[in-house]
């Protein structure tokens, strides 16, 4: 049996210091690691929301006439752009905007998937150079509620909204007779 050491001998004992230091720093290191993962995932989701809004607007702008069935197919493309993120909280809307001779912008037609379609003839405020007087534009909108995988750094869901404007490519305006 070993004789107990005097208490004063323990004062200079450095055995186990590294384990104690690691136990003190480990929670901070884990928080930094998971925080960077959450921030990266959130940033990637926000980029996909932006890309989705631009994709649906661009696909509509490439045609002279669209139907609600074609727009539903375009919304399906928007859901594909969000992969591998869940699309359960993805909401989309595409609208054709027209400006009169005085530059007043109104909705010519609108379709939504999760977001209500805008009322035909309702006024829309757009950035200054999007539509010239007498012109038109396609507006793609996406909204996505991002919930963090871990929920430690971002405990509450974050809602990303994006609006994207594009000029029609084939004609001066894209028609949707049955919208």
C-alpha positions in Angstrom: 0.0 0.0 0.0 1.3 3.4 -0.8 1.6 6.0 1.8 -0.6 9.1 1.2 1.3 12.2 0.1 1.3 15.3 2.1 -1.0 18.1 0.9 1.7 20.5 0.2 3.2 18.1 -2.4 -0.1 18.4 -4.5 0.6 22.2 -5.0 3.3 21.7 -7.6 1.7 18.6 -9.2 0.9 19.3 -12.9 -0.5 16.0 -13.8 -4.0 16.3 -15.4 -3.7 20.0 -16.2 -4.2 19.4 -19.9 -7.4 17.4 -19.3 -8.7 20.3 -17.1 -7.8 22.9 -19.8 -9.5 20.8 -22.5 -12.6 20.4 -20.4 -12.8 24.2 -20.1 -12.2 24.9 -23.8 -14.1 22.0 -25.4 -17.6 23.7 -25.1 -16.3 26.8 -26.7 -14.7 24.9 -29.5 -17.9 22.9 -30.1 -20.0 26.1 -30.2 -17.6 27.6 -32.8 -17.7 24.4 -34.9 -21.5 24.0 -34.9 -22.0 27.8 -35.3 -19.8 27.8 -38.4 -21.8 24.9 -39.8 -25.1 26.6 -39.1 -23.9 29.9 -40.6 -22.7 28.2 -43.7 -25.9 26.2 -44.2 -27.9 29.4 -43.7 -25.8 31.3 -46.2 -26.2 28.5 -48.8 -30.0 28.5 -48.3 -30.1 32.2 -48.8 -28.1 31.9 -52.0 -30.5 29.2 -53.2 -33.5 31.4 -52.5 -31.9 34.2 -54.6 -31.1 31.7 -57.4 -34.7 30.3 -57.3 -36.2 33.8 -57.7 -34.0 34.5 -60.7 -34.6 31.1 -62.3 -38.4 31.3 -62.2 -38.4 34.9 -63.5 -35.8 34.1 -66.2 -37.7 31.0 -67.4 -40.9 32.9 -67.8 -39.1 35.8 -69.6 -37.8 33.4 -72.3 -41.3 32.8 -73.7 -43.9 35.1 -75.4 -46.9 33.3 -73.9 -47.2 31.1 -70.8 -50.0 29.0 -69.3 -50.7 28.1 -65.7 -49.5 24.6 -66.4 -46.2 25.9 -67.7 -45.9 28.1 -64.7 -46.5 25.1 -62.4 -43.6 23.4 -64.2 -41.5 26.4 -63.6 -42.3 26.3 -59.9 -41.2 22.7 -59.9 -37.9 23.9 -61.3 -37.7 26.3 -58.4 -38.2 23.5 -56.0 -35.4 21.6 -57.7 -33.0 24.6 -57.4 -33.5 24.4 -53.6 -32.2 20.8 -53.4 -30.9 19.4 -51.0 -32.8 21.8 -48.7 -36.4 20.9 -47.8 -38.9 22.7 -50.0 -41.7 22.4 -47.4 -41.4 26.1 -46.6 -40.6 27.4 -50.1 -43.1 29.8 -51.5 -42.9 31.2 -55.0 -44.7 33.8 -57.1 -44.1 35.1 -60.6 -45.8 38.2 -62.0 -45.8 40.2 -65.2 -45.5 43.9 -64.6 -46.5 46.7 -67.0 -45.7 50.4 -66.9 -48.0 52.9 -68.4 -46.7 56.0 -70.3 -46.3 57.9 -67.0 -44.2 55.1 -65.4 -46.9 53.7 -63.1 -46.3 50.0 -62.7 -49.2 47.6 -62.3 -49.6 43.8 -62.4 -50.6 42.4 -65.8 -50.9 38.8 -64.4 -49.6 36.8 -61.5 -49.4 33.2 -60.3 -48.3 31.9 -57.0 -47.2 28.6 -55.3 -47.6 29.2 -51.5 -47.7 32.9 -52.0 -51.0 34.4 -53.1 -51.0 35.7 -56.7 -51.0 39.5 -56.9 -54.2 41.1 -58.0 -54.3 42.1 -61.6 -54.1 45.9 -61.9 -52.6 46.4 -58.4 -49.8 48.9 -58.2 -46.3 47.6 -57.6 -43.3 49.6 -56.4 -40.1 48.6 -58.3 -36.5 49.9 -58.2 -36.0 52.9 -60.5 -34.5 51.4 -63.7 -36.4 48.1 -63.8 -39.1 49.2 -66.1 -39.2 52.1 -68.5 -42.4 54.0 -69.3 -44.5 51.8 -71.5 -42.4 48.7 -70.9 -42.8 45.5 -68.9 -40.9 43.1 -66.7 -41.2 39.7 -65.1 -40.9 39.7 -61.3 -39.9 36.4 -59.6 -40.4 36.2 -55.8 -39.3 33.5 -53.5 -39.7 33.1 -49.7 -38.0 30.4 -47.6 -38.1 29.7 -43.9 -34.7 28.3 -42.9 -34.6 26.2 -39.8 -31.2 25.4 -38.5 -30.1 21.8 -38.3 -28.7 22.1 -34.8 -30.7 25.0 -33.5 -28.0 26.2 -31.1 -26.6 29.3 -32.8 -29.8 30.0 -34.8 -32.6 28.7 -32.4 -35.4 30.6 -34.3 -36.2 30.0 -38.0 -35.0 32.7 -40.4 -37.2 33.9 -43.3 -35.3 34.7 -46.5 -37.2 36.8 -49.1 -35.9 37.6 -52.6 -37.4 39.5 -55.5 -35.8 39.4 -58.9 -36.7 41.4 -62.0 -35.9 40.5 -65.6 -37.0 42.0 -69.0 -38.9 39.7 -71.5 -36.5 38.3 -74.1 -38.7 37.4 -77.0 -41.4 40.0 -77.0 -42.1 43.3 -75.2 -44.3 41.5 -72.7 -45.1 37.9 -71.7 -48.8 37.1 -72.0 -50.7 34.6 -69.8 -54.3 34.6 -71.3 -55.6 32.1 -68.7 -53.9 33.5 -65.6 
